[in-house]
Amino acid sequence: YLGERILQKLPYYDNNQQQLSAGLEVDDELDPIQLSHQCTLLYSDLNSNARGIVEEVKEMVKKEDIVKIEEFNTNTGRENIGPEVFFLLYLNKDVFCFDECSPDGFGNLAHQLKHAIDLGIKVILVHETDTTKGGISFNHFFTVTPRELLKSPYNLFGDIAVTLYSFEEY
């Protein structure tokens, strides 16, 4: 479990491993996530570790068949993907850095995001802070994100991002 892995990195438990081996009871401990409805997590292969993050989320869910993972396809219409659909955007130093390599604009992450939002798909922002994994200050994303995504109707950063921390920060 994630909590146990985090505790193993703390200096106190580094010297008291037997307490972790015996098991700990923690008030309000997070159990594996239980979802009542099936949902689909979309990712883009143009977005560095997004696939790894959605796979990790799927592993945390008790009923594995309740979370479906799919690569986003700009040819897909809303009717083909179901009601509970989310596009995961992994924010690290590489986000949007390959977009200028696509001369027609259709093979880039910004185009995929615009298409997803136009289809009514909610974007989940995941901000990496571990510098060994490309973590960078959140302000950086305002300079590299295409302007069109920053304003209405897209408002990409209108919701708060989920922040990922390294073990050292705990």
Secondary structure, 3 states (H helix, E strand, C coil): CHHHHHHHCCHHHHHCHHHHHHCCCCCCCCCCECCCCCEEEEECCCCCCHHHHHHHHHHHECCHHHEEEEECCCCCCHHHCCCCEEEEEEECCCCCCCHHHCCCCCCCHHHHHHHHHHCCCEEEEEEECCHHHCCCCCHHHHHHCCHHHHCCCCCHHHCCCEEECCHHHC
